[in-house]
């Protein structure tokens, strides 16, 4: 599957901005299942970018605008090829997996994805409420799949009830939210049960006649570390594995590690718009 993605962020400021400094995390990854074929960034007012790779392996572009401006447009155009086959539902939790999962080496290696964060924190009673409905986590593969399905059924997709700063313990009582909220709640429960989990930012191709939701802007889902297998993507917003429809940009402990666009500026308020287009160009 080959896709072209156009992502535009437009910011309009209430007053002239003296200067602004921004970081962009919108460059898709290249890994064993995904290949970045082309990528470019168009910035208005024109600015050069400086790129580095962060602690989590994400591509980060930084740019600085030193002169006055009233608006800012950041547009990225990517071409990505994906080849991925479903398999997690076919996996059996073996004795060898269990031995790895309970080893000190496994725990220490994935410690950053086992610790709670501000975004993924859940109260004990909230975790108990969720896990009571699912069952024990003796088999982390089955537990992760069942948790994904349970959250999909329990949370209504609603773009009006939460904000970008909403935390897992705040969104769960609402039983509503967007992909970011589904992901943070799922990660919070998995980590509480000792299952390494990380936040994924990317794009979702829904195509025609599809029941998938979450393509209006960047999408978010979860990756679970399966002992002896590796990171496996699960999308609780849609109750599906993250396969050839899911285009990965970055991963981290939570949203704060992969925020698509961050910036600081000197001036008044601002209004922003985001537009994302994902086009299938080759099967």
C-alpha positions as semicolon CSV with decimal commas, in nm:
position;residue;x (nm);y (nm);z (nm)
1;X;0,000;0,000;0,000
2;X;0,140;0,339;-0,099
3;X;0,001;0,666;0,035
4;X;0,049;1,037;-0,015
5;X;-0,019;1,252;0,291
6;X;-0,066;1,628;0,293
7;X;-0,082;1,788;0,636
8;X;-0,136;2,163;0,677
9;X;-0,127;2,360;1,001
10;X;-0,239;2,722;0,974
11;X;-0,200;2,973;1,257
12;X;-0,340;3,326;1,255
13;X;-0,235;3,563;1,531
14;X;-0,443;3,843;1,681
15;X;-0,147;4,081;1,658
16;X;0,187;4,093;1,482
17;X;0,422;3,834;1,626
18;X;0,778;3,959;1,676
19;X;0,935;3,616;1,648
20;X;0,846;3,251;1,681
21;X;1,030;2,925;1,739
22;X;0,870;2,594;1,643
23;X;0,933;2,219;1,638
24;X;0,763;1,982;1,394
25;X;0,719;1,606;1,437
26;X;0,542;1,508;1,117
27;X;0,801;1,307;0,925
28;X;0,686;0,943;0,894
29;X;0,924;0,671;1,005
30;X;1,108;0,407;0,808
31;X;1,113;0,067;0,978
32;X;1,062;-0,301;0,906
33;X;0,700;-0,251;0,792
34;X;0,698;0,106;0,661
35;X;0,919;0,296;0,417
36;X;0,930;0,672;0,372
37;X;0,969;0,738;-0,001
38;X;0,964;1,118;-0,001
39;X;0,905;1,406;0,238
40;X;0,920;1,784;0,230
41;X;0,818;2,073;0,452
42;X;0,680;2,402;0,321
43;X;0,681;2,692;0,569
44;X;0,527;3,036;0,519
45;X;0,685;3,281;0,603
46;X;0,980;3,098;0,450
47;X;1,220;2,949;0,701
48;X;1,498;2,690;0,699
49;X;1,459;2,387;0,922
50;X;1,717;2,200;1,125
51;X;1,651;1,829;1,183
52;X;1,751;1,590;1,459
53;X;1,634;1,256;1,599
54;X;1,501;1,268;1,955
55;X;1,542;1,023;2,243
56;X;1,250;0,810;2,118
57;X;1,376;0,785;1,760
58;X;1,140;1,047;1,616
59;X;1,240;1,295;1,347
60;X;1,217;1,653;1,476
61;X;1,243;1,967;1,260
62;X;1,306;2,303;1,426
63;X;1,277;2,648;1,273
64;X;1,293;3,009;1,387
65;X;1,122;3,314;1,235
66;X;1,294;3,632;1,351
67;X;1,079;3,895;1,177
68;X;0,722;4,013;1,234
69;X;0,443;3,798;1,095
70;X;0,065;3,777;1,137
71;X;0,017;3,414;1,035
72;X;0,212;3,092;0,994
73;X;0,154;2,794;0,765
74;X;0,337;2,463;0,802
75;X;0,262;2,210;0,529
76;X;0,422;1,866;0,497
77;X;0,390;1,631;0,201
78;X;0,487;1,266;0,246
79;X;0,483;0,951;0,037
80;X;0,487;0,627;0,235
81;X;0,480;0,258;0,147
82;X;0,344;0,006;0,400
83;X;0,352;-0,372;0,402
84;X;0,208;-0,537;0,708
85;X;0,013;-0,855;0,778
86;X;-0,221;-0,920;1,072
87;X;-0,088;-1,166;1,327
88;X;-0,149;-1,072;1,689
89;X;-0,482;-1,256;1,705
90;X;-0,296;-1,570;1,590
91;X;-0,025;-1,549;1,855
92;X;-0,019;-1,793;2,143
93;X;0,137;-1,693;2,473
94;X;0,408;-1,956;2,515
95;X;0,615;-2,059;2,815
96;X;0,917;-1,895;2,651
97;X;0,725;-1,565;2,619
98;X;0,617;-1,591;2,982
99;X;0,975;-1,641;3,096
100;X;1,089;-1,331;2,904
101;X;0,792;-1,125;3,024
102;X;0,868;-1,193;3,391
103;X;1,245;-1,145;3,361
104;X;1,423;-0,854;3,527
105;X;1,603;-0,776;3,199
106;X;1,272;-0,732;3,014
107;X;1,133;-0,507;3,288
108;X;1,444;-0,288;3,308
109;X;1,479;-0,253;2,930
110;X;1,124;-0,126;2,884
111;X;1,100;0,072;3,207
112;X;1,018;0,405;3,031
113;X;0,706;0,234;2,890
114;X;0,604;0,087;3,225
115;X;0,607;0,407;3,431
116;X;0,294;0,620;3,447
117;X;0,305;0,972;3,309
118;X;0,091;1,278;3,364
119;X;-0,119;1,189;3,059
120;X;-0,156;0,815;3,129
121;X;-0,220;0,828;3,505
122;X;-0,535;0,651;3,625
123;X;-0,662;0,615;3,981
124;X;-0,648;0,262;4,124
125;X;-1,027;0,239;4,138
126;X;-1,045;0,332;3,769
127;X;-0,798;0,059;3,674
128;X;-0,988;-0,189;3,893
129;X;-1,316;-0,094;3,726
130;X;-1,175;-0,162;3,383
131;X;-0,983;-0,481;3,465
132;X;-1,276;-0,627;3,658
133;X;-1,473;-0,621;3,334
134;X;-1,189;-0,783;3,135
135;X;-1,024;-1,039;3,360
136;X;-0,669;-1,098;3,475
137;X;-0,361;-1,007;3,276
138;X;-0,185;-1,344;3,297
139;X;-0,181;-1,360;2,917
140;X;-0,069;-1,011;2,805
141;X;-0,163;-1,079;2,443
142;X;-0,524;-1,173;2,519
143;X;-0,550;-0,901;2,785
144;X;-0,435;-0,630;2,541
145;X;-0,682;-0,741;2,273
146;X;-0,968;-0,764;2,523
147;X;-0,879;-0,424;2,671
148;X;-0,883;-0,267;2,325
149;X;-1,229;-0,409;2,256
150;X;-1,364;-0,307;2,597
151;X;-1,248;0,055;2,566
152;X;-1,385;0,073;2,212
153;X;-1,727;-0,033;2,342
154;X;-1,715;0,180;2,658
155;X;-1,598;0,515;2,516
156;X;-1,795;0,722;2,267
157;X;-1,593;0,900;2,000
158;X;-1,671;1,268;2,054
159;X;-1,452;1,560;1,949
160;X;-1,625;1,810;2,178
161;X;-1,581;1,672;2,530
162;X;-1,202;1,666;2,577
163;X;-0,906;1,885;2,488
164;X;-0,544;1,823;2,397
165;X;-0,443;1,855;2,762
166;X;-0,703;1,610;2,901
167;X;-0,550;1,328;3,106
168;X;-0,658;0,964;3,120
169;X;-0,807;0,989;3,470
170;X;-1,015;1,286;3,350
171;X;-1,144;1,135;3,026
172;X;-1,238;0,790;3,158
173;X;-1,528;0,917;3,379
174;X;-1,664;1,100;3,074
175;X;-1,676;0,774;2,875
176;X;-1,613;0,991;2,568
177;X;-1,322;1,147;2,385
178;X;-1,097;1,122;2,081
179;X;-0,819;0,884;1,975
180;X;-0,571;1,049;2,212
181;X;-0,798;0,971;2,508
182;X;-0,854;0,608;2,405
183;X;-0,478;0,562;2,372
184;X;-0,386;0,722;2,705
185;X;-0,645;0,520;2,898
186;X;-0,534;0,195;2,735
187;X;-0,167;0,269;2,802
188;X;-0,244;0,355;3,165
189;X;-0,413;0,020;3,225
190;X;-0,149;-0,183;3,043
191;X;0,136;-0,024;3,237
192;X;-0,044;-0,077;3,565
193;X;-0,053;-0,446;3,475
194;X;0,318;-0,455;3,395
195;X;0,276;-0,464;3,016
196;X;0,506;-0,221;2,831
197;X;0,301;0,012;2,612
198;X;0,380;0,323;2,410
199;X;0,185;0,600;2,239
200;X;0,189;0,619;1,859
201;X;0,117;0,929;1,652
202;X;0,040;0,889;1,285
203;X;-0,218;0,899;1,010
204;X;-0,515;0,679;0,934
205;X;-0,639;0,594;0,588
206;X;-1,013;0,526;0,603
207;X;-1,085;0,493;0,232
208;X;-1,434;0,461;0,094
209;X;-1,715;0,273;0,268
210;X;-1,501;0,232;0,578
211;X;-1,616;0,229;0,939
212;X;-1,278;0,355;1,063
213;X;-1,275;0,692;1,238
214;X;-1,001;0,937;1,329
215;X;-0,868;1,071;0,999
216;X;-0,955;1,440;1,044
217;X;-0,606;1,516;1,178
218;X;-0,324;1,303;1,314
219;X;-0,442;0,974;1,461
220;X;-0,322;0,801;1,778
221;X;-0,305;0,438;1,884
222;X;-0,106;0,206;2,111
223;X;0,185;-0,030;2,065
224;X;0,230;-0,320;2,307
225;X;0,560;-0,500;2,357
226;X;0,500;-0,872;2,308
227;X;0,786;-1,081;2,454
228;X;0,996;-1,238;2,180
229;X;0,789;-1,071;1,906
230;X;0,828;-0,693;1,935
231;X;0,601;-0,390;1,926
232;X;0,247;-0,463;1,804
233;X;0,000;-0,187;1,717
234;X;-0,356;-0,182;1,852
235;X;-0,610;0,090;1,775
236;X;-0,871;0,114;2,053
237;X;-1,060;0,393;1,874
238;X;-1,149;0,146;1,600
239;X;-1,092;-0,189;1,776
240;X;-0,849;-0,307;1,507
241;X;-0,484;-0,395;1,475
242;X;-0,274;-0,111;1,340
243;X;-0,188;-0,253;1,000
244;X;-0,159;-0,119;0,644
245;X;-0,413;0,161;0,709
246;X;-0,201;0,307;0,989
247;X;0,094;0,529;0,895
248;X;0,340;0,583;1,180
249;X;0,503;0,919;1,249
250;X;0,642;0,884;1,598
251;X;0,628;0,695;1,926
252;X;0,678;0,794;2,287
253;X;0,555;0,758;2,642
254;X;0,247;0,971;2,572
255;X;0,122;1,260;2,357
256;X;0,376;1,503;2,502
257;X;0,662;1,308;2,339
258;X;0,509;1,317;1,990
259;X;0,313;1,643;1,972
260;X;0,298;1,721;1,596
261;X;0,372;2,092;1,623
262;X;0,494;2,292;1,921
263;X;0,594;2,655;1,930
264;X;0,652;2,967;2,133
265;X;0,600;3,322;2,012
266;X;0,584;3,681;2,135
267;X;0,243;3,831;2,074
268;X;-0,128;3,797;2,151
269;X;-0,376;3,516;2,101
270;X;-0,403;3,284;1,803
271;X;-0,648;3,079;1,598
272;X;-0,547;2,758;1,428
273;X;-0,674;2,517;1,165
274;X;-0,554;2,170;1,071
275;X;-0,618;1,987;0,747
276;X;-0,503;1,634;0,668
277;X;-0,546;1,443;0,346
278;X;-0,440;1,077;0,309
279;X;-0,463;0,942;-0,048
280;X;-0,408;0,584;-0,159
281;X;-0,190;0,598;-0,472
282;X;-0,099;0,230;-0,516
283;X;-0,229;-0,098;-0,373
